[in-house]
Amino acid sequence: METWDAIRARRNVREYADRDIARADLERILEAGRRAPSSRNWQPWHFVVVTSRERLVELAKVWEGASHVASSNATVALVAAEPDDDLHREWVQYDFGQATATMMLVAADLGIGSGHAAVRDQRLARQVLGLPDGYECVYLIALGYPAGRRLEPVRKPDRRPFDEVVRWERW
Ligand SMILES: Cc1cc2nc3c(=O)[nH]c(=O)nc-3n(C[C@H](O)[C@H](O)[C@H](O)COP(=O)(O)O)c2cc1C
């Protein structure tokens, strides 16, 4: 897919076809995350890839908006060392957002759907993922081929109008 098509085709996919994602495609998605930019290039991320159905079902319980994780083909848990202070907590949020967007675009490029999921129950996430002390799961990215329509550029996205969002030169 062209980059511009992938950008327009990406949307949250929460229902997945019964089709495995090839290991090479998963690795490409993860490599995209690894290459994402980060503040001072500190690269705060660790990616834990979950594919076991049993573990996915448990992971989906970390918050009510994470239920799609249970039926995903694979879910990437974005893991960080607990930040020392507010500054680093801010960096984590921004940098993981960049890694997430990059991974989701590469997934879309491969025709693979992706869906964010926040994590509320850190204790459960830590237990399911086997995280060492001092680490937290920042977000989850559920992956799978869409159950319904394929990914293709969305003609009319549910977004605020361009002219309301964009200002030139000054506010
Ligand atoms: C920071 C962030 C957190 C999100 N958390 C969740 C979530 O916990 N569960 C969920 O189903 N979707 C979640 N979403 C997906 C958004 O609801 C979705 O991106 C938004 O409605 C726009 O839809 P689209 O991604 O299909 O374009 C999250 C998105 C972002 C950027």
The ligand as an ORCA input file, in Angstrom:
! r2SCAN-3c Opt
* xyz 0 1
  C      -4.566      7.303     23.465
  C      -5.661      6.447     22.912
  C      -6.301      5.544     23.738
  C      -7.300      4.717     23.247
  N      -7.832      3.758     24.063
  C      -8.748      2.909     23.558
  C      -9.249      1.853     24.366
  O      -8.872      1.669     25.522
  N     -10.161      1.019     23.826
  C     -10.601      1.180     22.543
  O     -11.432      0.368     22.116
  N     -10.135      2.160     21.743
  C      -9.221      3.038     22.227
  N      -8.720      4.048     21.431
  C      -9.196      4.195     20.040
  C      -9.964      5.498     19.793
  O     -11.242      5.413     20.361
  C     -10.022      5.722     18.268
  O      -8.711      5.893     17.789
  C     -10.847      6.959     17.903
  O     -12.196      6.753     18.239
  C     -10.755      7.243     16.399
  O     -11.170      6.125     15.652
  P     -10.203      5.458     14.559
  O      -8.957      5.039     15.257
  O     -10.998      4.288     14.042
  O      -9.930      6.456     13.501
  C      -7.711      4.856     21.895
  C      -7.054      5.769     21.069
  C      -6.033      6.541     21.554
  C      -5.300      7.476     20.610
*
